[in-house]
Amino acid sequence: MPRDLFDADEPKQEPIACVRCGQSIPVSTWVKRLARKTENWDTCKDCLSVNPITHIQYKHPILGYIFCYPHQGEVDDLFRPLDEAGNLFRPGERVCGHKDCINVKHIKSPKPPAVTPTRKRRTVVDDDELFWALIEAQKYDCKKVRTK
């Protein structure tokens, strides 16, 4: 999250920490960046020169050349990707070996538990109950119908 710009007439005289890594940025550097109206004035030189990795290509011993796409968001303690709600993002075993890979071809989804079909039991309805239910249904339908 970018910092708020403050009044340029009264600049702070203390170094600030980089937004991404926390490294100290000297006063002279960020004052010059503010004067030039640089977009990322609160980011250190090292973080500016590094672009986030979009994909990893390597030769897997069994699968051959493959592309892995690392997750760019939050991860849990086991380095598994999480979504905005904190739930696992695309859960399952990664065949490539990278725990944060989100390539759909590399994810072996866990099998859902087997559901055995069961027969539905017929409920026995008494004739009297059926008769009174039909009467109530007719009364309900009559209330909904408007007569002119």
N, C-alpha and C positions, 0 to 999 in steps of 0.2 A: 504494500500500500504506500503510495508516494506521500512524502511529507508535505505539509502546508508551506507555501512560500511566505516568508515574513517580509517585513519592511526592508527594502534594499538600502535605505539611508542609515539604518542602524544594524549592521550585520553582527552576528554572534562572533565572538572571538575565541571560540573553543572548537577543537576538532569534533566531527560527528562520526557516528558509526555507520558503516555500509548497511543498506537495507537487507541485502541478501546474505552476506557472510559475517557482518559485524566488525570487519576490519576498520581501523581508524582512518578517516580521510582528513588530511591537513586543511587548515583554515584557508590558506592561499589557493588550494585546488578548488574547493567548492565555491569560493567567492568568485573565481574566474569563470567557473561553469555557470553560475547564476547570472553573471554579467553577459555571458554569451547566450543565455537563455537555452541552455542545453536541456534536453528532455530528461535524461537520467542523471541529474546532478547529485543525487544522494546515493549513487552506486560507485564502488571502487573500480579502479582500472582493471583489476583481475576479473571481476564479475562482468564488466562491459565487454571484455575480449572473448568470453566463453559463451557459446550458444548452447542451449539445451539440446540434448541428444534426441533426435526424432526416431532413429532406428539403428539397430545393430545388425551388421551382416557378418557371419562367420561360417566356417565349414564344420558342420556337426559330423562326428564320426559315422553315424548311421544315416541321418537324414540328408546329408550333403549340405549345399549352401542354403542357409535359411536367413530370414529377416525376423528379428524380434523387435517389438515396439514397447519400450519401457513406459510404465504408467507415470504421468506427469503430476498426479495429485498426491493425496495423503496415503500413507501406508501404516500398517499396524506393527506390533512388536516383532512379528515374524516376517516382516517386509512383504506382506501381501497387500495388494491395492485395495483401497477403501473408496466408497462413493461419498457424496456430500452428507448423507444421513449416518455414515459410520458403519455401514454394512459392507460385507465383502463384495468387491466389484469383480464379476465373472469368476465365481469360485470354481475350484477344480484343480487337478494336478497339471503342472506345466511339463510337457514332454521335452522341452528345450533345456530345462534346468534353471532358467531365470525365474525367480519367484514373483517378480513384478511385471512379467511379460503379459501384454493384453492382446496379442495376436490370437484370433479365434481358432486358427488352425493348430495352435500349440496347446490348447486347453482341453484336457480330458475331463468332461463334466462328470460329477458323481451321479451314479445311477439312482433314480428314485426308488423308494421301497416298492417291492412287488405287492400289488393289491389283488387279492383273490376275489373273484366275483361271488357275490352272495345272492341267494334268491330272495325276492321281496315276498314277505308274508302277506297273504290276503287278510284283510280285516273283515270279520264277520259283522255285518250291520243288521241290526234288528229291524223288522218291518215297521214297527211303531216309530223308531228313531228316524227312519227314512221318510215316513209320512209327515212327521212334524217338521223335519228339515225342509221338505218341499213347501209346506205351508208358510214357513218363515221366509223362504226365498221369494214366494209370490207376494207376500206383504211388502217385502223390501223393494221388489220391482215396481209395485204399484205406487210406492212413495216417490220413486224417481220419475214416473211418467206424469206429465202435466196434462190436465184435461182442460179444454177451452170452454 
